Amino acid sequence: MEFLKPKILVKKSQRGNYILKKKANILLILSLLILFFLIFKGLKKIKEQGYLFNIEYIGTNIVAFLIFFIYLYTILVLFSKETLEFKNREIEIKKYLLFYCFYRKKIKISKIVKIKYIKTGVLFFNILLTSLFFNDNNNISIQANTGLDEDEVFYFGAVVGFEGYKIFCKVFREVTNRDRVNIYFL
């Protein structure tokens, strides 16, 4: 399942800012399109045979559609685009669902307390379970002091793995000129 993991691409903008983008694997996207095609072909056949809206099978159909839409949601969330941009002594995290940016957060680098890597297990279980029940299915967590009673935790890089974490740490040290002494890396 290692080949399904998204990659982190590092780009340097014209202003000198570093941008880390999580890019999904094209093989995964193509397999999802084939899965959609097969499901819709099956729905057409079920409708022709009269099983789709039959009262006897409506419970089974509802459960099947519910499971499918939960799977679709988790795939879209885990493998959608995420960007992390270092600019003006701040980190800006953006998360997208298809083309809509549903999460945008700015963190001052001076307020960062701890950066750690979270390993949640096998990729298969990440897709099926953790995105539904847990928020920490993302592998890079940034803990920052935002002035509240407790520190806030921000997540980036869903299912990118330890290689993505190493890339993030390398860019972070290069941008901030800080070493492990100043930031608590786990």
CNS distance restraints for C-alpha pairs under 8 A (distance, minus, plus):
assign (resid   1 and name CA) (resid   5 and name CA) 7.41 0.50 0.50
assign (resid   1 and name CA) (resid 123 and name CA) 6.69 0.50 0.50
assign (resid   1 and name CA) (resid 124 and name CA) 7.63 0.50 0.50
assign (resid   2 and name CA) (resid 123 and name CA) 7.91 0.50 0.50
assign (resid   3 and name CA) (resid  25 and name CA) 7.80 0.50 0.50
assign (resid   4 and name CA) (resid  24 and name CA) 7.90 0.50 0.50
assign (resid   4 and name CA) (resid  25 and name CA) 5.99 0.50 0.50
assign (resid   4 and name CA) (resid  27 and name CA) 7.39 0.50 0.50
assign (resid   4 and name CA) (resid  28 and name CA) 6.24 0.50 0.50
assign (resid   5 and name CA) (resid  24 and name CA) 7.12 0.50 0.50
assign (resid   5 and name CA) (resid  25 and name CA) 6.76 0.50 0.50
assign (resid   5 and name CA) (resid 159 and name CA) 6.33 0.50 0.50
assign (resid   5 and name CA) (resid 160 and name CA) 5.99 0.50 0.50
assign (resid   5 and name CA) (resid 161 and name CA) 7.59 0.50 0.50
assign (resid   6 and name CA) (resid  22 and name CA) 6.36 0.50 0.50
assign (resid   6 and name CA) (resid  23 and name CA) 5.39 0.50 0.50
assign (resid   6 and name CA) (resid  24 and name CA) 4.32 0.50 0.50
assign (resid   6 and name CA) (resid  25 and name CA) 5.50 0.50 0.50
assign (resid   6 and name CA) (resid  79 and name CA) 7.13 0.50 0.50
assign (resid   6 and name CA) (resid 159 and name CA) 6.95 0.50 0.50
assign (resid   6 and name CA) (resid 160 and name CA) 5.57 0.50 0.50
assign (resid   7 and name CA) (resid  22 and name CA) 5.68 0.50 0.50
assign (resid   7 and name CA) (resid  23 and name CA) 5.31 0.50 0.50
assign (resid   7 and name CA) (resid  24 and name CA) 6.56 0.50 0.50
assign (resid   7 and name CA) (resid  25 and name CA) 7.53 0.50 0.50
assign (resid   7 and name CA) (resid 160 and name CA) 6.24 0.50 0.50
assign (resid   7 and name CA) (resid 164 and name CA) 7.01 0.50 0.50
assign (resid   8 and name CA) (resid  20 and name CA) 6.32 0.50 0.50
assign (resid   8 and name CA) (resid  21 and name CA) 5.46 0.50 0.50
assign (resid   8 and name CA) (resid  22 and name CA) 4.54 0.50 0.50
assign (resid   8 and name CA) (resid  23 and name CA) 6.18 0.50 0.50
assign (resid   8 and name CA) (resid 160 and name CA) 7.17 0.50 0.50
assign (resid   8 and name CA) (resid 164 and name CA) 5.83 0.50 0.50
assign (resid   8 and name CA) (resid 167 and name CA) 7.69 0.50 0.50
assign (resid   9 and name CA) (resid  20 and name CA) 5.62 0.50 0.50
assign (resid   9 and name CA) (resid  21 and name CA) 5.16 0.50 0.50
assign (resid   9 and name CA) (resid  22 and name CA) 6.39 0.50 0.50
assign (resid   9 and name CA) (resid  23 and name CA) 7.12 0.50 0.50
assign (resid  10 and name CA) (resid  18 and name CA) 6.91 0.50 0.50
assign (resid  10 and name CA) (resid  19 and name CA) 5.78 0.50 0.50
assign (resid  10 and name CA) (resid  20 and name CA) 4.69 0.50 0.50
assign (resid  10 and name CA) (resid  21 and name CA) 6.57 0.50 0.50
assign (resid  11 and name CA) (resid  18 and name CA) 5.79 0.50 0.50
assign (resid  11 and name CA) (resid  19 and name CA) 5.17 0.50 0.50
assign (resid  11 and name CA) (resid  20 and name CA) 6.49 0.50 0.50
assign (resid  12 and name CA) (resid  16 and name CA) 5.93 0.50 0.50
assign (resid  12 and name CA) (resid  17 and name CA) 5.63 0.50 0.50
assign (resid  12 and name CA) (resid  18 and name CA) 4.56 0.50 0.50
assign (resid  12 and name CA) (resid  19 and name CA) 6.13 0.50 0.50
assign (resid  13 and name CA) (resid  17 and name CA) 5.26 0.50 0.50
assign (resid  13 and name CA) (resid  18 and name CA) 6.30 0.50 0.50
assign (resid  13 and name CA) (resid  19 and name CA) 7.17 0.50 0.50
assign (resid  17 and name CA) (resid  85 and name CA) 6.91 0.50 0.50
assign (resid  17 and name CA) (resid  86 and name CA) 5.61 0.50 0.50
assign (resid  17 and name CA) (resid  87 and name CA) 5.35 0.50 0.50
assign (resid  18 and name CA) (resid  85 and name CA) 5.79 0.50 0.50
assign (resid  18 and name CA) (resid  86 and name CA) 5.35 0.50 0.50
assign (resid  18 and name CA) (resid  87 and name CA) 7.38 0.50 0.50
assign (resid  18 and name CA) (resid 171 and name CA) 7.65 0.50 0.50
assign (resid  18 and name CA) (resid 175 and name CA) 7.85 0.50 0.50
assign (resid  19 and name CA) (resid  83 and name CA) 6.80 0.50 0.50
assign (resid  19 and name CA) (resid  84 and name CA) 5.76 0.50 0.50
assign (resid  19 and name CA) (resid  85 and name CA) 4.38 0.50 0.50
assign (resid  19 and name CA) (resid  86 and name CA) 6.48 0.50 0.50
assign (resid  20 and name CA) (resid  83 and name CA) 5.56 0.50 0.50
assign (resid  20 and name CA) (resid  84 and name CA) 5.06 0.50 0.50
assign (resid  20 and name CA) (resid  85 and name CA) 6.25 0.50 0.50
assign (resid  20 and name CA) (resid 168 and name CA) 7.71 0.50 0.50
assign (resid  21 and name CA) (resid  81 and name CA) 7.15 0.50 0.50
assign (resid  21 and name CA) (resid  82 and name CA) 5.82 0.50 0.50
assign (resid  21 and name CA) (resid  83 and name CA) 4.50 0.50 0.50
assign (resid  21 and name CA) (resid  84 and name CA) 6.54 0.50 0.50
assign (resid  22 and name CA) (resid  81 and name CA) 5.76 0.50 0.50
assign (resid  22 and name CA) (resid  82 and name CA) 5.31 0.50 0.50
assign (resid  22 and name CA) (resid  83 and name CA) 6.41 0.50 0.50
assign (resid  22 and name CA) (resid 157 and name CA) 6.48 0.50 0.50
assign (resid  22 and name CA) (resid 160 and name CA) 7.65 0.50 0.50
assign (resid  23 and name CA) (resid  79 and name CA) 7.80 0.50 0.50
assign (resid  23 and name CA) (resid  80 and name CA) 7.82 0.50 0.50
assign (resid  23 and name CA) (resid  81 and name CA) 6.22 0.50 0.50
assign (resid  23 and name CA) (resid  82 and name CA) 7.83 0.50 0.50
assign (resid  24 and name CA) (resid  28 and name CA) 7.51 0.50 0.50
assign (resid  24 and name CA) (resid  29 and name CA) 7.71 0.50 0.50
assign (resid  24 and name CA) (resid  79 and name CA) 5.62 0.50 0.50
assign (resid  24 and name CA) (resid  80 and name CA) 7.03 0.50 0.50
assign (resid  24 and name CA) (resid  81 and name CA) 7.40 0.50 0.50
assign (resid  25 and name CA) (resid  29 and name CA) 6.72 0.50 0.50
assign (resid  26 and name CA) (resid  30 and name CA) 6.16 0.50 0.50
assign (resid  27 and name CA) (resid  31 and name CA) 6.12 0.50 0.50
assign (resid  28 and name CA) (resid  32 and name CA) 6.22 0.50 0.50
assign (resid  29 and name CA) (resid  33 and name CA) 6.36 0.50 0.50
assign (resid  30 and name CA) (resid  34 and name CA) 6.29 0.50 0.50
assign (resid  31 and name CA) (resid  35 and name CA) 6.13 0.50 0.50
assign (resid  32 and name CA) (resid  36 and name CA) 6.17 0.50 0.50
assign (resid  33 and name CA) (resid  37 and name CA) 6.22 0.50 0.50
assign (resid  34 and name CA) (resid  38 and name CA) 6.23 0.50 0.50
assign (resid  35 and name CA) (resid  39 and name CA) 6.16 0.50 0.50
assign (resid  36 and name CA) (resid  40 and name CA) 6.15 0.50 0.50
assign (resid  37 and name CA) (resid  41 and name CA) 6.15 0.50 0.50
assign (resid  38 and name CA) (resid  42 and name CA) 6.11 0.50 0.50
assign (resid  39 and name CA) (resid  43 and name CA) 6.14 0.50 0.50
assign (resid  40 and name CA) (resid  44 and name CA) 6.27 0.50 0.50
assign (resid  41 and name CA) (resid  45 and name CA) 6.47 0.50 0.50
assign (resid  42 and name CA) (resid  46 and name CA) 6.12 0.50 0.50
assign (resid  43 and name CA) (resid  47 and name CA) 6.06 0.50 0.50
assign (resid  43 and name CA) (resid  52 and name CA) 7.48 0.50 0.50
assign (resid  44 and name CA) (resid  48 and name CA) 6.25 0.50 0.50
assign (resid  45 and name CA) (resid  49 and name CA) 6.32 0.50 0.50
assign (resid  46 and name CA) (resid  50 and name CA) 6.22 0.50 0.50
assign (resid  46 and name CA) (resid  51 and name CA) 5.37 0.50 0.50
assign (resid  46 and name CA) (resid  52 and name CA) 5.60 0.50 0.50
assign (resid  47 and name CA) (resid  51 and name CA) 6.00 0.50 0.50
assign (resid  47 and name CA) (resid  52 and name CA) 5.05 0.50 0.50
assign (resid  47 and name CA) (resid  53 and name CA) 7.48 0.50 0.50
assign (resid  50 and name CA) (resid  54 and name CA) 6.34 0.50 0.50
assign (resid  51 and name CA) (resid  57 and name CA) 6.48 0.50 0.50
assign (resid  52 and name CA) (resid  57 and name CA) 7.26 0.50 0.50
assign (resid  52 and name CA) (resid  58 and name CA) 7.11 0.50 0.50
assign (resid  52 and name CA) (resid  61 and name CA) 7.09 0.50 0.50
assign (resid  53 and name CA) (resid  57 and name CA) 7.48 0.50 0.50
assign (resid  53 and name CA) (resid  58 and name CA) 6.33 0.50 0.50
assign (resid  54 and name CA) (resid  58 and name CA) 6.06 0.50 0.50
assign (resid  57 and name CA) (resid  61 and name CA) 6.22 0.50 0.50
assign (resid  58 and name CA) (resid  62 and name CA) 6.11 0.50 0.50
assign (resid  59 and name CA) (resid  63 and name CA) 6.29 0.50 0.50
assign (resid  60 and name CA) (resid  64 and name CA) 6.14 0.50 0.50
assign (resid  61 and name CA) (resid  65 and name CA) 6.07 0.50 0.50
assign (resid  62 and name CA) (resid  66 and name CA) 6.04 0.50 0.50
assign (resid  63 and name CA) (resid  67 and name CA) 6.18 0.50 0.50
assign (resid  64 and name CA) (resid  68 and name CA) 6.18 0.50 0.50
assign (resid  65 and name CA) (resid  69 and name CA) 6.07 0.50 0.50
assign (resid  66 and name CA) (resid  70 and name CA) 6.19 0.50 0.50
assign (resid  67 and name CA) (resid  71 and name CA) 6.22 0.50 0.50
assign (resid  68 and name CA) (resid  72 and name CA) 6.11 0.50 0.50
assign (resid  69 and name CA) (resid  73 and name CA) 6.01 0.50 0.50
assign (resid  70 and name CA) (resid  74 and name CA) 6.24 0.50 0.50
assign (resid  71 and name CA) (resid  75 and name CA) 6.20 0.50 0.50
assign (resid  71 and name CA) (resid 127 and name CA) 7.70 0.50 0.50
assign (resid  71 and name CA) (resid 128 and name CA) 6.67 0.50 0.50
assign (resid  72 and name CA) (resid  76 and name CA) 6.15 0.50 0.50
assign (resid  73 and name CA) (resid  77 and name CA) 6.15 0.50 0.50
assign (resid  74 and name CA) (resid  78 and name CA) 5.92 0.50 0.50
assign (resid  74 and name CA) (resid 127 and name CA) 6.10 0.50 0.50
assign (resid  74 and name CA) (resid 128 and name CA) 7.04 0.50 0.50
assign (resid  74 and name CA) (resid 131 and name CA) 6.05 0.50 0.50
assign (resid  74 and name CA) (resid 132 and name CA) 7.16 0.50 0.50
assign (resid  75 and name CA) (resid  79 and name CA) 5.85 0.50 0.50
assign (resid  75 and name CA) (resid  80 and name CA) 7.92 0.50 0.50
assign (resid  75 and name CA) (resid 127 and name CA) 6.49 0.50 0.50
assign (resid  76 and name CA) (resid  80 and name CA) 5.52 0.50 0.50
assign (resid  76 and name CA) (resid  97 and name CA) 6.60 0.50 0.50
assign (resid  76 and name CA) (resid  98 and name CA) 7.34 0.50 0.50
assign (resid  77 and name CA) (resid  97 and name CA) 6.39 0.50 0.50
assign (resid  77 and name CA) (resid 131 and name CA) 7.81 0.50 0.50
assign (resid  78 and name CA) (resid 127 and name CA) 7.16 0.50 0.50
assign (resid  78 and name CA) (resid 131 and name CA) 7.39 0.50 0.50
assign (resid  78 and name CA) (resid 158 and name CA) 5.68 0.50 0.50
assign (resid  78 and name CA) (resid 159 and name CA) 7.01 0.50 0.50
assign (resid  79 and name CA) (resid 158 and name CA) 7.30 0.50 0.50
assign (resid  80 and name CA) (resid  95 and name CA) 7.61 0.50 0.50
assign (resid  80 and name CA) (resid  96 and name CA) 6.05 0.50 0.50
assign (resid  80 and name CA) (resid  97 and name CA) 5.73 0.50 0.50
assign (resid  80 and name CA) (resid  98 and name CA) 6.27 0.50 0.50
assign (resid  81 and name CA) (resid  95 and name CA) 6.26 0.50 0.50
assign (resid  81 and name CA) (resid  96 and name CA) 5.38 0.50 0.50
assign (resid  81 and name CA) (resid  97 and name CA) 7.21 0.50 0.50
assign (resid  81 and name CA) (resid  98 and name CA) 7.47 0.50 0.50
assign (resid  82 and name CA) (resid  93 and name CA) 7.43 0.50 0.50
assign (resid  82 and name CA) (resid  94 and name CA) 5.70 0.50 0.50
assign (resid  82 and name CA) (resid  95 and name CA) 4.52 0.50 0.50
assign (resid  82 and name CA) (resid  96 and name CA) 6.13 0.50 0.50
assign (resid  82 and name CA) (resid 156 and name CA) 7.30 0.50 0.50
assign (resid  82 and name CA) (resid 157 and name CA) 6.84 0.50 0.50
assign (resid  83 and name CA) (resid  92 and name CA) 7.97 0.50 0.50
assign (resid  83 and name CA) (resid  93 and name CA) 5.84 0.50 0.50
assign (resid  83 and name CA) (resid  94 and name CA) 5.23 0.50 0.50
assign (resid  83 and name CA) (resid  95 and name CA) 6.58 0.50 0.50
assign (resid  84 and name CA) (resid  91 and name CA) 6.68 0.50 0.50
assign (resid  84 and name CA) (resid  92 and name CA) 5.59 0.50 0.50
assign (resid  84 and name CA) (resid  93 and name CA) 4.57 0.50 0.50
assign (resid  84 and name CA) (resid  94 and name CA) 6.46 0.50 0.50
assign (resid  84 and name CA) (resid 156 and name CA) 7.57 0.50 0.50
assign (resid  85 and name CA) (resid  91 and name CA) 5.59 0.50 0.50
assign (resid  85 and name CA) (resid  92 and name CA) 5.14 0.50 0.50
assign (resid  85 and name CA) (resid  93 and name CA) 6.62 0.50 0.50
assign (resid  86 and name CA) (resid  90 and name CA) 5.83 0.50 0.50
assign (resid  86 and name CA) (resid  91 and name CA) 4.70 0.50 0.50
assign (resid  86 and name CA) (resid  92 and name CA) 6.59 0.50 0.50
assign (resid  86 and name CA) (resid 175 and name CA) 7.51 0.50 0.50
assign (resid  87 and name CA) (resid  91 and name CA) 6.32 0.50 0.50
assign (resid  87 and name CA) (resid  92 and name CA) 7.61 0.50 0.50
assign (resid  89 and name CA) (resid 108 and name CA) 6.24 0.50 0.50
assign (resid  89 and name CA) (resid 109 and name CA) 5.73 0.50 0.50
assign (resid  89 and name CA) (resid 110 and name CA) 7.73 0.50 0.50
assign (resid  89 and name CA) (resid 176 and name CA) 7.87 0.50 0.50
assign (resid  90 and name CA) (resid 106 and name CA) 6.49 0.50 0.50
assign (resid  90 and name CA) (resid 107 and name CA) 5.50 0.50 0.50
assign (resid  90 and name CA) (resid 108 and name CA) 4.39 0.50 0.50
assign (resid  90 and name CA) (resid 109 and name CA) 5.31 0.50 0.50
assign (resid  91 and name CA) (resid 106 and name CA) 5.59 0.50 0.50
assign (resid  91 and name CA) (resid 107 and name CA) 5.09 0.50 0.50
assign (resid  91 and name CA) (resid 108 and name CA) 6.30 0.50 0.50
assign (resid  91 and name CA) (resid 109 and name CA) 6.62 0.50 0.50
assign (resid  92 and name CA) (resid 104 and name CA) 7.03 0.50 0.50
assign (resid  92 and name CA) (resid 105 and name CA) 5.63 0.50 0.50
assign (resid  92 and name CA) (resid 106 and name CA) 4.39 0.50 0.50
assign (resid  92 and name CA) (resid 107 and name CA) 6.37 0.50 0.50
assign (resid  93 and name CA) (resid 103 and name CA) 7.64 0.50 0.50
assign (resid  93 and name CA) (resid 104 and name CA) 5.62 0.50 0.50
assign (resid  93 and name CA) (resid 105 and name CA) 5.29 0.50 0.50
assign (resid  93 and name CA) (resid 106 and name CA) 6.46 0.50 0.50
assign (resid  93 and name CA) (resid 156 and name CA) 7.24 0.50 0.50
assign (resid  94 and name CA) (resid 101 and name CA) 6.71 0.50 0.50
assign (resid  94 and name CA) (resid 102 and name CA) 7.75 0.50 0.50
assign (resid  94 and name CA) (resid 103 and name CA) 5.51 0.50 0.50
assign (resid  94 and name CA) (resid 104 and name CA) 4.55 0.50 0.50
assign (resid  94 and name CA) (resid 105 and name CA) 6.72 0.50 0.50
assign (resid  95 and name CA) (resid 101 and name CA) 5.71 0.50 0.50
assign (resid  95 and name CA) (resid 102 and name CA) 6.08 0.50 0.50
assign (resid  95 and name CA) (resid 103 and name CA) 5.08 0.50 0.50
assign (resid  95 and name CA) (resid 104 and name CA) 6.68 0.50 0.50
assign (resid  96 and name CA) (resid 100 and name CA) 5.33 0.50 0.50
assign (resid  96 and name CA) (resid 101 and name CA) 4.27 0.50 0.50
assign (resid  96 and name CA) (resid 102 and name CA) 5.73 0.50 0.50
assign (resid  96 and name CA) (resid 103 and name CA) 7.06 0.50 0.50
assign (resid  97 and name CA) (resid 101 and name CA) 6.45 0.50 0.50
assign (resid  97 and name CA) (resid 102 and name CA) 6.76 0.50 0.50
assign (resid 107 and name CA) (resid 111 and name CA) 7.36 0.50 0.50
assign (resid 107 and name CA) (resid 112 and name CA) 7.70 0.50 0.50
assign (resid 107 and name CA) (resid 144 and name CA) 7.42 0.50 0.50
assign (resid 108 and name CA) (resid 112 and name CA) 7.03 0.50 0.50
assign (resid 109 and name CA) (resid 176 and name CA) 7.96 0.50 0.50
assign (resid 111 and name CA) (resid 144 and name CA) 5.40 0.50 0.50
assign (resid 111 and name CA) (resid 145 and name CA) 5.31 0.50 0.50
assign (resid 111 and name CA) (resid 146 and name CA) 6.96 0.50 0.50
assign (resid 112 and name CA) (resid 142 and name CA) 7.05 0.50 0.50
assign (resid 112 and name CA) (resid 143 and name CA) 6.00 0.50 0.50
assign (resid 112 and name CA) (resid 144 and name CA) 4.19 0.50 0.50
assign (resid 112 and name CA) (resid 145 and name CA) 6.35 0.50 0.50
assign (resid 112 and name CA) (resid 183 and name CA) 7.42 0.50 0.50
assign (resid 113 and name CA) (resid 142 and name CA) 7.77 0.50 0.50
assign (resid 113 and name CA) (resid 143 and name CA) 5.58 0.50 0.50
assign (resid 113 and name CA) (resid 144 and name CA) 5.18 0.50 0.50
assign (resid 113 and name CA) (resid 145 and name CA) 6.63 0.50 0.50
assign (resid 113 and name CA) (resid 183 and name CA) 6.32 0.50 0.50
assign (resid 113 and name CA) (resid 184 and name CA) 6.67 0.50 0.50
assign (resid 114 and name CA) (resid 142 and name CA) 6.03 0.50 0.50
assign (resid 114 and name CA) (resid 143 and name CA) 5.04 0.50 0.50
assign (resid 114 and name CA) (resid 144 and name CA) 6.99 0.50 0.50
assign (resid 114 and name CA) (resid 183 and name CA) 5.99 0.50 0.50
assign (resid 114 and name CA) (resid 184 and name CA) 4.75 0.50 0.50
assign (resid 114 and name CA) (resid 185 and name CA) 6.06 0.50 0.50
assign (resid 114 and name CA) (resid 186 and name CA) 7.84 0.50 0.50
assign (resid 115 and name CA) (resid 140 and name CA) 7.21 0.50 0.50
assign (resid 115 and name CA) (resid 141 and name CA) 5.77 0.50 0.50
assign (resid 115 and name CA) (resid 142 and name CA) 4.59 0.50 0.50
assign (resid 115 and name CA) (resid 143 and name CA) 6.16 0.50 0.50
assign (resid 115 and name CA) (resid 183 and name CA) 7.34 0.50 0.50
assign (resid 115 and name CA) (resid 184 and name CA) 6.29 0.50 0.50
assign (resid 115 and name CA) (resid 185 and name CA) 5.06 0.50 0.50
assign (resid 115 and name CA) (resid 186 and name CA) 6.54 0.50 0.50
assign (resid 116 and name CA) (resid 140 and name CA) 5.92 0.50 0.50
assign (resid 116 and name CA) (resid 141 and name CA) 5.42 0.50 0.50
assign (resid 116 and name CA) (resid 142 and name CA) 6.69 0.50 0.50
assign (resid 116 and name CA) (resid 185 and name CA) 5.59 0.50 0.50
assign (resid 116 and name CA) (resid 186 and name CA) 4.59 0.50 0.50
assign (resid 117 and name CA) (resid 139 and name CA) 5.40 0.50 0.50
assign (resid 117 and name CA) (resid 140 and name CA) 4.83 0.50 0.50
assign (resid 117 and name CA) (resid 141 and name CA) 6.38 0.50 0.50
assign (resid 117 and name CA) (resid 162 and name CA) 7.31 0.50 0.50
assign (resid 117 and name CA) (resid 165 and name CA) 6.63 0.50 0.50
assign (resid 117 and name CA) (resid 186 and name CA) 6.41 0.50 0.50
assign (resid 118 and name CA) (resid 136 and name CA) 7.42 0.50 0.50
assign (resid 118 and name CA) (resid 137 and name CA) 7.69 0.50 0.50
assign (resid 118 and name CA) (resid 138 and name CA) 7.07 0.50 0.50
assign (resid 118 and name CA) (resid 139 and name CA) 4.58 0.50 0.50
assign (resid 118 and name CA) (resid 140 and name CA) 6.18 0.50 0.50
assign (resid 118 and name CA) (resid 141 and name CA) 7.15 0.50 0.50
assign (resid 119 and name CA) (resid 139 and name CA) 6.14 0.50 0.50
assign (resid 119 and name CA) (resid 161 and name CA) 7.60 0.50 0.50
assign (resid 120 and name CA) (resid 126 and name CA) 6.98 0.50 0.50
assign (resid 120 and name CA) (resid 130 and name CA) 7.94 0.50 0.50
assign (resid 120 and name CA) (resid 136 and name CA) 7.95 0.50 0.50
assign (resid 120 and name CA) (resid 137 and name CA) 6.24 0.50 0.50
assign (resid 120 and name CA) (resid 139 and name CA) 7.71 0.50 0.50
assign (resid 121 and name CA) (resid 125 and name CA) 7.02 0.50 0.50
assign (resid 121 and name CA) (resid 126 and name CA) 6.95 0.50 0.50
assign (resid 122 and name CA) (resid 126 and name CA) 6.42 0.50 0.50
assign (resid 123 and name CA) (resid 127 and name CA) 6.33 0.50 0.50
assign (resid 123 and name CA) (resid 159 and name CA) 7.34 0.50 0.50
assign (resid 124 and name CA) (resid 128 and name CA) 6.43 0.50 0.50
assign (resid 125 and name CA) (resid 129 and name CA) 5.52 0.50 0.50
assign (resid 125 and name CA) (resid 130 and name CA) 6.83 0.50 0.50
assign (resid 126 and name CA) (resid 130 and name CA) 5.00 0.50 0.50
assign (resid 126 and name CA) (resid 131 and name CA) 6.62 0.50 0.50
assign (resid 126 and name CA) (resid 137 and name CA) 6.76 0.50 0.50
assign (resid 126 and name CA) (resid 159 and name CA) 7.77 0.50 0.50
assign (resid 127 and name CA) (resid 131 and name CA) 6.71 0.50 0.50
assign (resid 128 and name CA) (resid 132 and name CA) 7.68 0.50 0.50
assign (resid 129 and name CA) (resid 133 and name CA) 6.58 0.50 0.50
assign (resid 130 and name CA) (resid 134 and name CA) 5.13 0.50 0.50
assign (resid 130 and name CA) (resid 135 and name CA) 7.52 0.50 0.50
assign (resid 130 and name CA) (resid 136 and name CA) 7.86 0.50 0.50
assign (resid 130 and name CA) (resid 137 and name CA) 5.80 0.50 0.50
assign (resid 131 and name CA) (resid 135 and name CA) 6.60 0.50 0.50
assign (resid 131 and name CA) (resid 137 and name CA) 6.06 0.50 0.50
assign (resid 136 and name CA) (resid 141 and name CA) 7.90 0.50 0.50
assign (resid 136 and name CA) (resid 155 and name CA) 7.16 0.50 0.50
assign (resid 137 and name CA) (resid 158 and name CA) 6.33 0.50 0.50
assign (resid 137 and name CA) (resid 159 and name CA) 7.18 0.50 0.50
assign (resid 138 and name CA) (resid 155 and name CA) 5.85 0.50 0.50
assign (resid 138 and name CA) (resid 156 and name CA) 5.89 0.50 0.50
assign (resid 138 and name CA) (resid 157 and name CA) 5.56 0.50 0.50
assign (resid 138 and name CA) (resid 158 and name CA) 3.94 0.50 0.50
assign (resid 138 and name CA) (resid 159 and name CA) 5.99 0.50 0.50
assign (resid 138 and name CA) (resid 160 and name CA) 7.98 0.50 0.50
assign (resid 139 and name CA) (resid 155 and name CA) 7.34 0.50 0.50
assign (resid 139 and name CA) (resid 156 and name CA) 6.77 0.50 0.50
assign (resid 139 and name CA) (resid 157 and name CA) 5.83 0.50 0.50
assign (resid 139 and name CA) (resid 158 and name CA) 5.74 0.50 0.50
assign (resid 139 and name CA) (resid 159 and name CA) 6.05 0.50 0.50
assign (resid 139 and name CA) (resid 160 and name CA) 6.64 0.50 0.50
assign (resid 139 and name CA) (resid 161 and name CA) 6.50 0.50 0.50
assign (resid 139 and name CA) (resid 162 and name CA) 7.93 0.50 0.50
assign (resid 139 and name CA) (resid 165 and name CA) 7.58 0.50 0.50
assign (resid 140 and name CA) (resid 155 and name CA) 5.78 0.50 0.50
assign (resid 140 and name CA) (resid 156 and name CA) 5.27 0.50 0.50
assign (resid 140 and name CA) (resid 157 and name CA) 5.99 0.50 0.50
assign (resid 140 and name CA) (resid 158 and name CA) 7.82 0.50 0.50
assign (resid 140 and name CA) (resid 165 and name CA) 6.44 0.50 0.50
assign (resid 141 and name CA) (resid 153 and name CA) 6.40 0.50 0.50
assign (resid 141 and name CA) (resid 154 and name CA) 5.60 0.50 0.50
assign (resid 141 and name CA) (resid 155 and name CA) 4.53 0.50 0.50
assign (resid 141 and name CA) (resid 156 and name CA) 6.39 0.50 0.50
assign (resid 142 and name CA) (resid 153 and name CA) 5.57 0.50 0.50
assign (resid 142 and name CA) (resid 154 and name CA) 5.07 0.50 0.50
assign (resid 142 and name CA) (resid 155 and name CA) 6.28 0.50 0.50
assign (resid 143 and name CA) (resid 151 and name CA) 6.35 0.50 0.50
assign (resid 143 and name CA) (resid 152 and name CA) 5.70 0.50 0.50
assign (resid 143 and name CA) (resid 153 and name CA) 4.38 0.50 0.50
assign (resid 143 and name CA) (resid 154 and name CA) 6.31 0.50 0.50
assign (resid 144 and name CA) (resid 151 and name CA) 5.55 0.50 0.50
assign (resid 144 and name CA) (resid 152 and name CA) 5.51 0.50 0.50
assign (resid 144 and name CA) (resid 153 and name CA) 6.39 0.50 0.50
assign (resid 144 and name CA) (resid 154 and name CA) 7.86 0.50 0.50
assign (resid 145 and name CA) (resid 150 and name CA) 7.39 0.50 0.50
assign (resid 145 and name CA) (resid 151 and name CA) 4.69 0.50 0.50
assign (resid 145 and name CA) (resid 152 and name CA) 6.42 0.50 0.50
assign (resid 146 and name CA) (resid 151 and name CA) 6.31 0.50 0.50
assign (resid 146 and name CA) (resid 152 and name CA) 6.58 0.50 0.50
assign (resid 147 and name CA) (resid 151 and name CA) 7.67 0.50 0.50
assign (resid 157 and name CA) (resid 164 and name CA) 7.62 0.50 0.50
assign (resid 160 and name CA) (resid 164 and name CA) 5.37 0.50 0.50
assign (resid 160 and name CA) (resid 165 and name CA) 7.59 0.50 0.50
assign (resid 161 and name CA) (resid 165 and name CA) 6.65 0.50 0.50
assign (resid 162 and name CA) (resid 166 and name CA) 6.26 0.50 0.50
assign (resid 163 and name CA) (resid 167 and name CA) 6.39 0.50 0.50
assign (resid 164 and name CA) (resid 168 and name CA) 6.21 0.50 0.50
assign (resid 165 and name CA) (resid 169 and name CA) 6.17 0.50 0.50
assign (resid 166 and name CA) (resid 170 and name CA) 6.15 0.50 0.50
assign (resid 167 and name CA) (resid 171 and name CA) 6.28 0.50 0.50
assign (resid 168 and name CA) (resid 172 and name CA) 6.00 0.50 0.50
assign (resid 169 and name CA) (resid 173 and name CA) 6.11 0.50 0.50
assign (resid 170 and name CA) (resid 174 and name CA) 6.25 0.50 0.50
assign (resid 171 and name CA) (resid 175 and name CA) 6.06 0.50 0.50
assign (resid 172 and name CA) (resid 176 and name CA) 6.00 0.50 0.50
assign (resid 172 and name CA) (resid 177 and name CA) 7.93 0.50 0.50
assign (resid 172 and name CA) (resid 178 and name CA) 7.94 0.50 0.50
assign (resid 173 and name CA) (resid 177 and name CA) 5.23 0.50 0.50
assign (resid 173 and name CA) (resid 178 and name CA) 5.30 0.50 0.50
assign (resid 173 and name CA) (resid 179 and name CA) 6.16 0.50 0.50
assign (resid 174 and name CA) (resid 178 and name CA) 7.68 0.50 0.50
assign (resid 178 and name CA) (resid 182 and name CA) 6.18 0.50 0.50
assign (resid 178 and name CA) (resid 183 and name CA) 7.37 0.50 0.50
assign (resid 179 and name CA) (resid 183 and name CA) 6.76 0.50 0.50
assign (resid 180 and name CA) (resid 184 and name CA) 6.10 0.50 0.50
assign (resid 180 and name CA) (resid 185 and name CA) 6.28 0.50 0.50
